[in-house]
Amino acid sequence: MKDMTEEEYAALDKRLTDTVPTLGHTGTGFFSRRKAAQPALSITVDSVTANYLTTKASADHKTPAEIISELVQEKIAAAR
């Protein structure tokens, strides 16, 4: 990667300083579209469940949401 000149750096600095990001659910960015397509739901769990999820997720190199999803899918499969 080539080094920027002082003029290029100044132009980039001005552009980034003057740019106002668009935020909110009406944005067109990746996360805005993803959130609009699939709204996130929050749940509250007790401390034992939270500790289990974080420990299991860390050990399996997954997120707590992935662990919950696997557990729910197992329950659904067992009910069939």
Number of C-alpha atoms within 10 A of each C-alpha: 3 4 7 10 9 9 9 11 12 12 12 13 12 11 11 11 9 9 9 8 8 10 10 10 13 10 13 12 12 8 12 14 13 13 11 12 9 8 8 9 5 6 5 7 9 7 9 8 11 13 12 13 19 16 13 15 17 12 9 12 10 13 14 18 12 14 17 13 12 12 12 12 12 11 11 10 9 8 7 5
